Amino acid sequence: MKEVVIINYGSGNIFSITSALKKLNYKVIISNNPEEIIKANIVILPGVGAYKHAMKQLIKMNIDEALSIF
């Protein structure tokens, strides 16, 4: 089973994405842990149309650095 990490930074519709991925037989991990994100093969950053707010949240949670490796 393929594994996907969905980044939980307080925005985006995580549950719709999770449902769709499970129907496609993916193992879904919802996380805001930079170490889990770095280890992931597939990462999804849910969009919200409010980039400035989202970026502030990613920086506040130290997730921005984890994403820089992708």
Distance bins in CASP14 RR format, pairs under 12 A and 6 or more apart:
PFRMAT RR
TARGET T0000
AUTHOR 0000-0000-0000
RMODE 2
METHOD distances of the structure
MODEL  1
1 21 0 0 0 0 0 1 0 0 0 0 0
1 22 0 0 0 0 0 1 0 0 0 0 0
1 24 0 0 0 0 0 1 0 0 0 0 0
1 25 1 0 0 1 0 0 0 0 0 0 0
1 26 1 0 0 1 0 0 0 0 0 0 0
1 27 1 0 1 0 0 0 0 0 0 0 0
1 28 0 0 0 0 0 1 0 0 0 0 0
1 29 0 0 0 0 0 1 0 0 0 0 0
2 21 0 0 0 0 1 0 0 0 0 0 0
2 22 0 0 0 0 0 1 0 0 0 0 0
2 24 0 0 0 0 1 0 0 0 0 0 0
2 25 1 0 0 1 0 0 0 0 0 0 0
2 26 1 0 1 0 0 0 0 0 0 0 0
2 27 1 0 0 1 0 0 0 0 0 0 0
2 28 0 0 0 0 1 0 0 0 0 0 0
2 29 0 0 0 0 0 1 0 0 0 0 0
2 40 0 0 0 0 0 1 0 0 0 0 0
2 41 1 0 0 1 0 0 0 0 0 0 0
2 42 1 0 0 1 0 0 0 0 0 0 0
3 21 0 0 0 0 1 0 0 0 0 0 0
3 22 0 0 0 0 0 1 0 0 0 0 0
3 25 0 0 0 0 0 1 0 0 0 0 0
3 26 1 0 0 1 0 0 0 0 0 0 0
3 27 1 0 1 0 0 0 0 0 0 0 0
3 28 1 0 0 1 0 0 0 0 0 0 0
3 29 1 0 0 1 0 0 0 0 0 0 0
3 30 0 0 0 0 0 1 0 0 0 0 0
3 31 0 0 0 0 0 1 0 0 0 0 0
3 36 0 0 0 0 0 1 0 0 0 0 0
3 39 0 0 0 0 1 0 0 0 0 0 0
3 40 1 0 0 1 0 0 0 0 0 0 0
3 41 1 0 0 1 0 0 0 0 0 0 0
3 42 1 0 0 1 0 0 0 0 0 0 0
3 43 0 0 0 0 0 1 0 0 0 0 0
3 44 0 0 0 0 0 1 0 0 0 0 0
4 14 0 0 0 0 0 1 0 0 0 0 0
4 17 0 0 0 0 1 0 0 0 0 0 0
4 18 0 0 0 0 1 0 0 0 0 0 0
4 20 0 0 0 0 0 1 0 0 0 0 0
4 21 1 0 1 0 0 0 0 0 0 0 0
4 22 0 0 0 0 1 0 0 0 0 0 0
4 24 0 0 0 0 1 0 0 0 0 0 0
4 25 0 0 0 0 0 1 0 0 0 0 0
4 26 1 0 1 0 0 0 0 0 0 0 0
4 27 1 0 0 1 0 0 0 0 0 0 0
4 28 1 0 1 0 0 0 0 0 0 0 0
4 29 1 0 0 1 0 0 0 0 0 0 0
4 30 0 0 0 0 1 0 0 0 0 0 0
4 31 0 0 0 0 0 1 0 0 0 0 0
4 36 0 0 0 0 0 1 0 0 0 0 0
4 37 0 0 0 0 0 1 0 0 0 0 0
4 40 1 0 0 1 0 0 0 0 0 0 0
4 41 0 0 0 0 1 0 0 0 0 0 0
4 42 1 0 1 0 0 0 0 0 0 0 0
4 43 1 0 0 1 0 0 0 0 0 0 0
4 44 1 0 0 1 0 0 0 0 0 0 0
4 45 0 0 0 0 0 1 0 0 0 0 0
4 46 0 0 0 0 0 1 0 0 0 0 0
5 14 0 0 0 0 0 1 0 0 0 0 0
5 17 0 0 0 0 0 1 0 0 0 0 0
5 18 0 0 0 0 0 1 0 0 0 0 0
5 21 0 0 0 0 0 1 0 0 0 0 0
5 26 0 0 0 0 0 1 0 0 0 0 0
5 27 0 0 0 0 1 0 0 0 0 0 0
5 28 0 0 0 0 1 0 0 0 0 0 0
5 29 1 0 1 0 0 0 0 0 0 0 0
5 30 1 0 0 1 0 0 0 0 0 0 0
5 31 1 0 1 0 0 0 0 0 0 0 0
5 32 0 0 0 0 1 0 0 0 0 0 0
5 33 0 0 0 0 1 0 0 0 0 0 0
5 34 0 0 0 0 0 1 0 0 0 0 0
5 35 0 0 0 0 0 1 0 0 0 0 0
5 36 1 0 0 1 0 0 0 0 0 0 0
5 37 1 0 1 0 0 0 0 0 0 0 0
5 38 0 0 0 0 1 0 0 0 0 0 0
5 39 0 0 0 0 1 0 0 0 0 0 0
5 40 1 1 0 0 0 0 0 0 0 0 0
5 41 0 0 0 0 1 0 0 0 0 0 0
5 42 1 0 0 1 0 0 0 0 0 0 0
5 43 1 0 1 0 0 0 0 0 0 0 0
5 44 1 0 0 1 0 0 0 0 0 0 0
5 45 0 0 0 0 1 0 0 0 0 0 0
5 46 0 0 0 0 0 1 0 0 0 0 0
5 63 0 0 0 0 0 1 0 0 0 0 0
5 66 0 0 0 0 1 0 0 0 0 0 0
5 67 0 0 0 0 0 1 0 0 0 0 0
5 70 0 0 0 0 0 1 0 0 0 0 0
6 12 0 0 0 0 1 0 0 0 0 0 0
6 13 0 0 0 0 0 1 0 0 0 0 0
6 14 1 0 1 0 0 0 0 0 0 0 0
6 15 0 0 0 0 1 0 0 0 0 0 0
6 16 0 0 0 0 0 1 0 0 0 0 0
6 17 1 0 1 0 0 0 0 0 0 0 0
6 18 1 0 0 1 0 0 0 0 0 0 0
6 19 0 0 0 0 0 1 0 0 0 0 0
6 20 0 0 0 0 0 1 0 0 0 0 0
6 21 1 0 0 1 0 0 0 0 0 0 0
6 22 0 0 0 0 0 1 0 0 0 0 0
6 26 0 0 0 0 1 0 0 0 0 0 0
6 27 0 0 0 0 0 1 0 0 0 0 0
6 28 1 0 0 1 0 0 0 0 0 0 0
6 29 1 0 0 1 0 0 0 0 0 0 0
6 30 1 0 1 0 0 0 0 0 0 0 0
6 31 1 0 0 1 0 0 0 0 0 0 0
6 32 0 0 0 0 1 0 0 0 0 0 0
6 36 0 0 0 0 0 1 0 0 0 0 0
6 37 0 0 0 0 1 0 0 0 0 0 0
6 40 0 0 0 0 1 0 0 0 0 0 0
6 42 0 0 0 0 1 0 0 0 0 0 0
6 43 1 0 0 1 0 0 0 0 0 0 0
6 44 1 0 1 0 0 0 0 0 0 0 0
6 45 0 0 0 0 1 0 0 0 0 0 0
6 46 1 0 0 1 0 0 0 0 0 0 0
6 47 0 0 0 0 0 1 0 0 0 0 0
7 14 0 0 0 0 1 0 0 0 0 0 0
7 17 0 0 0 0 0 1 0 0 0 0 0
7 28 0 0 0 0 0 1 0 0 0 0 0
7 29 0 0 0 0 1 0 0 0 0 0 0
7 30 0 0 0 0 1 0 0 0 0 0 0
7 31 1 0 0 1 0 0 0 0 0 0 0
7 32 1 0 0 1 0 0 0 0 0 0 0
7 33 0 0 0 0 1 0 0 0 0 0 0
7 34 0 0 0 0 1 0 0 0 0 0 0
7 36 0 0 0 0 1 0 0 0 0 0 0
7 37 1 0 0 1 0 0 0 0 0 0 0
7 38 0 0 0 0 0 1 0 0 0 0 0
7 40 0 0 0 0 1 0 0 0 0 0 0
7 42 0 0 0 0 0 1 0 0 0 0 0
7 43 1 0 0 1 0 0 0 0 0 0 0
7 44 1 0 0 1 0 0 0 0 0 0 0
7 45 1 0 1 0 0 0 0 0 0 0 0
7 46 1 0 0 1 0 0 0 0 0 0 0
7 47 0 0 0 0 1 0 0 0 0 0 0
7 48 0 0 0 0 0 1 0 0 0 0 0
7 54 0 0 0 0 1 0 0 0 0 0 0
7 57 0 0 0 0 1 0 0 0 0 0 0
7 58 1 0 0 1 0 0 0 0 0 0 0
7 61 0 0 0 0 1 0 0 0 0 0 0
7 62 0 0 0 0 0 1 0 0 0 0 0
7 63 1 0 0 1 0 0 0 0 0 0 0
7 64 0 0 0 0 0 1 0 0 0 0 0
7 66 0 0 0 0 1 0 0 0 0 0 0
7 67 1 0 0 1 0 0 0 0 0 0 0
7 70 0 0 0 0 0 1 0 0 0 0 0
8 14 1 0 0 1 0 0 0 0 0 0 0
8 15 0 0 0 0 0 1 0 0 0 0 0
8 17 0 0 0 0 0 1 0 0 0 0 0
8 18 0 0 0 0 0 1 0 0 0 0 0
8 28 0 0 0 0 0 1 0 0 0 0 0
8 29 0 0 0 0 1 0 0 0 0 0 0
8 30 1 0 1 0 0 0 0 0 0 0 0
8 31 1 0 0 1 0 0 0 0 0 0 0
8 32 1 0 1 0 0 0 0 0 0 0 0
8 33 0 0 0 0 1 0 0 0 0 0 0
8 36 0 0 0 0 0 1 0 0 0 0 0
8 37 0 0 0 0 0 1 0 0 0 0 0
8 43 0 0 0 0 0 1 0 0 0 0 0
8 44 0 0 0 0 0 1 0 0 0 0 0
8 45 0 0 0 0 0 1 0 0 0 0 0
8 46 0 0 0 0 1 0 0 0 0 0 0
8 54 0 0 0 0 0 1 0 0 0 0 0
8 57 0 0 0 0 0 1 0 0 0 0 0
8 58 0 0 0 0 0 1 0 0 0 0 0
8 61 0 0 0 0 1 0 0 0 0 0 0
8 63 0 0 0 0 1 0 0 0 0 0 0
9 30 0 0 0 0 0 1 0 0 0 0 0
9 31 0 0 0 0 0 1 0 0 0 0 0
9 32 1 0 0 1 0 0 0 0 0 0 0
9 33 0 0 0 0 0 1 0 0 0 0 0
9 34 0 0 0 0 0 1 0 0 0 0 0
9 37 0 0 0 0 0 1 0 0 0 0 0
9 43 0 0 0 0 0 1 0 0 0 0 0
9 44 0 0 0 0 0 1 0 0 0 0 0
9 45 1 0 0 1 0 0 0 0 0 0 0
9 46 0 0 0 0 1 0 0 0 0 0 0
9 47 0 0 0 0 1 0 0 0 0 0 0
9 48 0 0 0 0 1 0 0 0 0 0 0
9 50 0 0 0 0 0 1 0 0 0 0 0
9 53 0 0 0 0 1 0 0 0 0 0 0
9 54 1 0 0 1 0 0 0 0 0 0 0
9 55 0 0 0 0 1 0 0 0 0 0 0
9 56 0 0 0 0 1 0 0 0 0 0 0
9 57 1 0 1 0 0 0 0 0 0 0 0
9 58 1 0 1 0 0 0 0 0 0 0 0
9 59 0 0 0 0 1 0 0 0 0 0 0
9 60 0 0 0 0 1 0 0 0 0 0 0
9 61 1 0 1 0 0 0 0 0 0 0 0
9 62 0 0 0 0 0 1 0 0 0 0 0
9 63 1 0 0 1 0 0 0 0 0 0 0
9 64 0 0 0 0 1 0 0 0 0 0 0
9 66 0 0 0 0 0 1 0 0 0 0 0
9 67 0 0 0 0 0 1 0 0 0 0 0
10 30 0 0 0 0 0 1 0 0 0 0 0
10 32 1 0 0 1 0 0 0 0 0 0 0
10 45 0 0 0 0 0 1 0 0 0 0 0
10 46 0 0 0 0 1 0 0 0 0 0 0
10 47 0 0 0 0 0 1 0 0 0 0 0
10 48 0 0 0 0 1 0 0 0 0 0 0
10 50 0 0 0 0 0 1 0 0 0 0 0
10 53 0 0 0 0 1 0 0 0 0 0 0
10 54 0 0 0 0 1 0 0 0 0 0 0
10 56 0 0 0 0 0 1 0 0 0 0 0
10 57 1 0 0 1 0 0 0 0 0 0 0
10 58 0 0 0 0 1 0 0 0 0 0 0
10 60 0 0 0 0 0 1 0 0 0 0 0
10 61 0 0 0 0 1 0 0 0 0 0 0
10 63 0 0 0 0 0 1 0 0 0 0 0
11 32 0 0 0 0 0 1 0 0 0 0 0
11 45 0 0 0 0 1 0 0 0 0 0 0
11 46 1 0 0 1 0 0 0 0 0 0 0
11 47 1 0 0 1 0 0 0 0 0 0 0
11 48 1 0 1 0 0 0 0 0 0 0 0
11 49 0 0 0 0 1 0 0 0 0 0 0
11 50 1 0 0 1 0 0 0 0 0 0 0
11 51 0 0 0 0 0 1 0 0 0 0 0
11 52 0 0 0 0 0 1 0 0 0 0 0
11 53 1 0 0 1 0 0 0 0 0 0 0
11 54 1 0 1 0 0 0 0 0 0 0 0
11 55 0 0 0 0 0 1 0 0 0 0 0
11 56 0 0 0 0 0 1 0 0 0 0 0
11 57 1 0 0 1 0 0 0 0 0 0 0
11 58 0 0 0 0 1 0 0 0 0 0 0
11 60 0 0 0 0 0 1 0 0 0 0 0
11 61 0 0 0 0 0 1 0 0 0 0 0
11 63 0 0 0 0 0 1 0 0 0 0 0
12 18 0 0 0 0 0 1 0 0 0 0 0
12 30 0 0 0 0 0 1 0 0 0 0 0
12 44 0 0 0 0 0 1 0 0 0 0 0
12 45 0 0 0 0 1 0 0 0 0 0 0
12 46 1 1 0 0 0 0 0 0 0 0 0
12 47 1 0 1 0 0 0 0 0 0 0 0
12 48 1 0 1 0 0 0 0 0 0 0 0
12 49 0 0 0 0 1 0 0 0 0 0 0
12 50 0 0 0 0 1 0 0 0 0 0 0
12 53 0 0 0 0 0 1 0 0 0 0 0
12 54 0 0 0 0 1 0 0 0 0 0 0
12 57 0 0 0 0 0 1 0 0 0 0 0
13 19 0 0 0 0 1 0 0 0 0 0 0
13 20 0 0 0 0 0 1 0 0 0 0 0
13 30 0 0 0 0 0 1 0 0 0 0 0
13 44 0 0 0 0 0 1 0 0 0 0 0
13 46 1 0 0 1 0 0 0 0 0 0 0
13 47 0 0 0 0 1 0 0 0 0 0 0
13 48 0 0 0 0 1 0 0 0 0 0 0
13 49 0 0 0 0 0 1 0 0 0 0 0
14 20 0 0 0 0 0 1 0 0 0 0 0
14 21 0 0 0 0 0 1 0 0 0 0 0
14 28 0 0 0 0 1 0 0 0 0 0 0
14 29 0 0 0 0 0 1 0 0 0 0 0
14 30 1 0 1 0 0 0 0 0 0 0 0
14 31 0 0 0 0 0 1 0 0 0 0 0
14 32 0 0 0 0 0 1 0 0 0 0 0
14 44 0 0 0 0 1 0 0 0 0 0 0
14 45 0 0 0 0 0 1 0 0 0 0 0
14 46 1 0 1 0 0 0 0 0 0 0 0
14 47 0 0 0 0 0 1 0 0 0 0 0
14 48 0 0 0 0 0 1 0 0 0 0 0
15 21 0 0 0 0 0 1 0 0 0 0 0
15 22 0 0 0 0 0 1 0 0 0 0 0
15 28 0 0 0 0 0 1 0 0 0 0 0
15 30 0 0 0 0 1 0 0 0 0 0 0
15 46 0 0 0 0 1 0 0 0 0 0 0
16 22 0 0 0 0 0 1 0 0 0 0 0
16 23 0 0 0 0 0 1 0 0 0 0 0
16 28 0 0 0 0 0 1 0 0 0 0 0
16 44 0 0 0 0 0 1 0 0 0 0 0
16 46 0 0 0 0 1 0 0 0 0 0 0
16 47 0 0 0 0 0 1 0 0 0 0 0
17 23 0 0 0 0 0 1 0 0 0 0 0
17 24 0 0 0 0 0 1 0 0 0 0 0
17 26 0 0 0 0 0 1 0 0 0 0 0
17 28 0 0 0 0 1 0 0 0 0 0 0
17 29 0 0 0 0 0 1 0 0 0 0 0
17 30 0 0 0 0 1 0 0 0 0 0 0
17 42 0 0 0 0 0 1 0 0 0 0 0
17 43 0 0 0 0 0 1 0 0 0 0 0
17 44 1 0 0 1 0 0 0 0 0 0 0
17 45 0 0 0 0 0 1 0 0 0 0 0
17 46 1 0 1 0 0 0 0 0 0 0 0
17 47 0 0 0 0 1 0 0 0 0 0 0
18 24 0 0 0 0 0 1 0 0 0 0 0
18 26 0 0 0 0 1 0 0 0 0 0 0
18 27 0 0 0 0 0 1 0 0 0 0 0
18 28 1 0 1 0 0 0 0 0 0 0 0
18 29 0 0 0 0 1 0 0 0 0 0 0
18 30 1 0 0 1 0 0 0 0 0 0 0
18 31 0 0 0 0 0 1 0 0 0 0 0
18 44 0 0 0 0 1 0 0 0 0 0 0
18 46 0 0 0 0 1 0 0 0 0 0 0
19 26 0 0 0 0 0 1 0 0 0 0 0
19 28 0 0 0 0 1 0 0 0 0 0 0
20 26 0 0 0 0 1 0 0 0 0 0 0
20 28 0 0 0 0 1 0 0 0 0 0 0
20 44 0 0 0 0 0 1 0 0 0 0 0
20 46 0 0 0 0 0 1 0 0 0 0 0
21 27 0 0 0 0 1 0 0 0 0 0 0
21 28 1 0 1 0 0 0 0 0 0 0 0
21 29 0 0 0 0 0 1 0 0 0 0 0
21 30 0 0 0 0 0 1 0 0 0 0 0
21 42 0 0 0 0 1 0 0 0 0 0 0
21 44 0 0 0 0 1 0 0 0 0 0 0
21 46 0 0 0 0 0 1 0 0 0 0 0
22 28 1 0 0 1 0 0 0 0 0 0 0
22 29 0 0 0 0 0 1 0 0 0 0 0
22 30 0 0 0 0 0 1 0 0 0 0 0
24 42 0 0 0 0 0 1 0 0 0 0 0
26 40 0 0 0 0 0 1 0 0 0 0 0
26 41 0 0 0 0 0 1 0 0 0 0 0
26 42 1 0 0 1 0 0 0 0 0 0 0
26 44 0 0 0 0 1 0 0 0 0 0 0
27 40 0 0 0 0 0 1 0 0 0 0 0
27 41 0 0 0 0 0 1 0 0 0 0 0
27 42 0 0 0 0 0 1 0 0 0 0 0
28 40 0 0 0 0 0 1 0 0 0 0 0
28 42 0 0 0 0 0 1 0 0 0 0 0
28 43 0 0 0 0 0 1 0 0 0 0 0
28 44 0 0 0 0 1 0 0 0 0 0 0
29 35 0 0 0 0 0 1 0 0 0 0 0
29 36 1 0 0 1 0 0 0 0 0 0 0
29 37 0 0 0 0 1 0 0 0 0 0 0
29 39 0 0 0 0 1 0 0 0 0 0 0
29 40 1 0 0 1 0 0 0 0 0 0 0
29 41 0 0 0 0 0 1 0 0 0 0 0
29 42 0 0 0 0 0 1 0 0 0 0 0
29 43 0 0 0 0 1 0 0 0 0 0 0
29 44 0 0 0 0 0 1 0 0 0 0 0
30 36 0 0 0 0 1 0 0 0 0 0 0
30 37 0 0 0 0 0 1 0 0 0 0 0
30 40 0 0 0 0 0 1 0 0 0 0 0
30 43 0 0 0 0 0 1 0 0 0 0 0
30 44 0 0 0 0 1 0 0 0 0 0 0
30 46 0 0 0 0 1 0 0 0 0 0 0
31 37 1 0 0 1 0 0 0 0 0 0 0
31 38 0 0 0 0 0 1 0 0 0 0 0
31 39 0 0 0 0 1 0 0 0 0 0 0
31 40 0 0 0 0 1 0 0 0 0 0 0
31 43 0 0 0 0 1 0 0 0 0 0 0
31 44 0 0 0 0 0 1 0 0 0 0 0
31 45 0 0 0 0 0 1 0 0 0 0 0
31 61 0 0 0 0 0 1 0 0 0 0 0
31 63 0 0 0 0 1 0 0 0 0 0 0
31 66 0 0 0 0 1 0 0 0 0 0 0
32 43 0 0 0 0 0 1 0 0 0 0 0
32 45 0 0 0 0 0 1 0 0 0 0 0
32 46 0 0 0 0 0 1 0 0 0 0 0
32 57 0 0 0 0 1 0 0 0 0 0 0
32 58 0 0 0 0 1 0 0 0 0 0 0
32 60 0 0 0 0 0 1 0 0 0 0 0
32 61 1 0 1 0 0 0 0 0 0 0 0
32 62 0 0 0 0 1 0 0 0 0 0 0
32 63 1 0 0 1 0 0 0 0 0 0 0
32 64 0 0 0 0 0 1 0 0 0 0 0
32 66 0 0 0 0 1 0 0 0 0 0 0
32 67 0 0 0 0 0 1 0 0 0 0 0
33 39 0 0 0 0 1 0 0 0 0 0 0
33 40 0 0 0 0 0 1 0 0 0 0 0
33 61 0 0 0 0 1 0 0 0 0 0 0
33 62 0 0 0 0 1 0 0 0 0 0 0
33 63 0 0 0 0 1 0 0 0 0 0 0
33 66 0 0 0 0 1 0 0 0 0 0 0
34 40 0 0 0 0 0 1 0 0 0 0 0
34 43 0 0 0 0 0 1 0 0 0 0 0
34 58 0 0 0 0 0 1 0 0 0 0 0
34 59 0 0 0 0 0 1 0 0 0 0 0
34 61 1 0 0 1 0 0 0 0 0 0 0
34 62 1 0 1 0 0 0 0 0 0 0 0
34 63 1 0 1 0 0 0 0 0 0 0 0
34 64 0 0 0 0 1 0 0 0 0 0 0
34 65 1 0 0 1 0 0 0 0 0 0 0
34 66 1 1 0 0 0 0 0 0 0 0 0
34 67 0 0 0 0 1 0 0 0 0 0 0
34 68 0 0 0 0 0 1 0 0 0 0 0
34 69 0 0 0 0 0 1 0 0 0 0 0
35 62 0 0 0 0 0 1 0 0 0 0 0
35 63 0 0 0 0 0 1 0 0 0 0 0
35 65 0 0 0 0 0 1 0 0 0 0 0
35 66 1 0 0 1 0 0 0 0 0 0 0
35 69 0 0 0 0 0 1 0 0 0 0 0
36 43 0 0 0 0 1 0 0 0 0 0 0
36 63 0 0 0 0 0 1 0 0 0 0 0
36 66 0 0 0 0 1 0 0 0 0 0 0
37 43 1 0 0 1 0 0 0 0 0 0 0
37 44 0 0 0 0 0 1 0 0 0 0 0
37 45 0 0 0 0 1 0 0 0 0 0 0
37 58 0 0 0 0 0 1 0 0 0 0 0
37 61 0 0 0 0 0 1 0 0 0 0 0
37 62 0 0 0 0 0 1 0 0 0 0 0
37 63 1 0 0 1 0 0 0 0 0 0 0
37 64 0 0 0 0 0 1 0 0 0 0 0
37 65 0 0 0 0 1 0 0 0 0 0 0
37 66 1 0 1 0 0 0 0 0 0 0 0
37 67 1 0 0 1 0 0 0 0 0 0 0
37 68 0 0 0 0 0 1 0 0 0 0 0
37 69 0 0 0 0 1 0 0 0 0 0 0
37 70 0 0 0 0 1 0 0 0 0 0 0
38 62 0 0 0 0 0 1 0 0 0 0 0
38 63 0 0 0 0 0 1 0 0 0 0 0
38 65 0 0 0 0 1 0 0 0 0 0 0
38 66 1 0 1 0 0 0 0 0 0 0 0
38 67 0 0 0 0 1 0 0 0 0 0 0
38 68 0 0 0 0 1 0 0 0 0 0 0
38 69 1 0 0 1 0 0 0 0 0 0 0
38 70 0 0 0 0 1 0 0 0 0 0 0
39 66 0 0 0 0 1 0 0 0 0 0 0
39 69 0 0 0 0 0 1 0 0 0 0 0
39 70 0 0 0 0 0 1 0 0 0 0 0
40 63 0 0 0 0 0 1 0 0 0 0 0
40 66 0 0 0 0 1 0 0 0 0 0 0
40 67 0 0 0 0 0 1 0 0 0 0 0
40 69 0 0 0 0 0 1 0 0 0 0 0
40 70 0 0 0 0 1 0 0 0 0 0 0
41 70 0 0 0 0 0 1 0 0 0 0 0
42 70 0 0 0 0 1 0 0 0 0 0 0
43 63 0 0 0 0 0 1 0 0 0 0 0
43 66 0 0 0 0 1 0 0 0 0 0 0
43 67 1 0 0 1 0 0 0 0 0 0 0
43 68 0 0 0 0 0 1 0 0 0 0 0
43 69 0 0 0 0 1 0 0 0 0 0 0
43 70 1 0 0 1 0 0 0 0 0 0 0
44 67 0 0 0 0 0 1 0 0 0 0 0
44 70 0 0 0 0 0 1 0 0 0 0 0
45 51 0 0 0 0 0 1 0 0 0 0 0
45 54 0 0 0 0 1 0 0 0 0 0 0
45 55 0 0 0 0 0 1 0 0 0 0 0
45 57 0 0 0 0 0 1 0 0 0 0 0
45 58 0 0 0 0 1 0 0 0 0 0 0
45 63 0 0 0 0 1 0 0 0 0 0 0
45 64 0 0 0 0 0 1 0 0 0 0 0
45 66 0 0 0 0 0 1 0 0 0 0 0
45 67 1 0 0 1 0 0 0 0 0 0 0
45 70 0 0 0 0 1 0 0 0 0 0 0
46 54 0 0 0 0 1 0 0 0 0 0 0
46 57 0 0 0 0 0 1 0 0 0 0 0
46 58 0 0 0 0 0 1 0 0 0 0 0
47 53 0 0 0 0 0 1 0 0 0 0 0
47 54 1 0 0 1 0 0 0 0 0 0 0
47 55 0 0 0 0 0 1 0 0 0 0 0
47 57 0 0 0 0 0 1 0 0 0 0 0
47 58 0 0 0 0 0 1 0 0 0 0 0
48 54 1 0 1 0 0 0 0 0 0 0 0
48 55 0 0 0 0 0 1 0 0 0 0 0
48 57 0 0 0 0 1 0 0 0 0 0 0
48 58 0 0 0 0 0 1 0 0 0 0 0
49 55 0 0 0 0 0 1 0 0 0 0 0
50 56 0 0 0 0 1 0 0 0 0 0 0
50 57 0 0 0 0 1 0 0 0 0 0 0
51 57 0 0 0 0 0 1 0 0 0 0 0
51 58 0 0 0 0 0 1 0 0 0 0 0
52 58 0 0 0 0 0 1 0 0 0 0 0
52 59 0 0 0 0 0 1 0 0 0 0 0
53 59 0 0 0 0 0 1 0 0 0 0 0
53 60 0 0 0 0 0 1 0 0 0 0 0
54 60 0 0 0 0 0 1 0 0 0 0 0
54 61 0 0 0 0 0 1 0 0 0 0 0
54 63 0 0 0 0 0 1 0 0 0 0 0
54 64 0 0 0 0 0 1 0 0 0 0 0
54 67 0 0 0 0 0 1 0 0 0 0 0
55 61 0 0 0 0 0 1 0 0 0 0 0
55 63 0 0 0 0 0 1 0 0 0 0 0
55 64 1 0 0 1 0 0 0 0 0 0 0
55 67 0 0 0 0 0 1 0 0 0 0 0
56 63 0 0 0 0 0 1 0 0 0 0 0
56 64 0 0 0 0 1 0 0 0 0 0 0
57 63 0 0 0 0 1 0 0 0 0 0 0
57 64 0 0 0 0 1 0 0 0 0 0 0
58 64 1 0 1 0 0 0 0 0 0 0 0
58 65 0 0 0 0 1 0 0 0 0 0 0
58 66 0 0 0 0 1 0 0 0 0 0 0
58 67 1 0 0 1 0 0 0 0 0 0 0
58 68 0 0 0 0 0 1 0 0 0 0 0
59 65 0 0 0 0 1 0 0 0 0 0 0
59 66 0 0 0 0 0 1 0 0 0 0 0
59 67 0 0 0 0 0 1 0 0 0 0 0
59 68 0 0 0 0 0 1 0 0 0 0 0
61 67 0 0 0 0 0 1 0 0 0 0 0
62 68 0 0 0 0 0 1 0 0 0 0 0
63 69 0 0 0 0 0 1 0 0 0 0 0
63 70 0 0 0 0 0 1 0 0 0 0 0
64 70 0 0 0 0 0 1 0 0 0 0 0
END
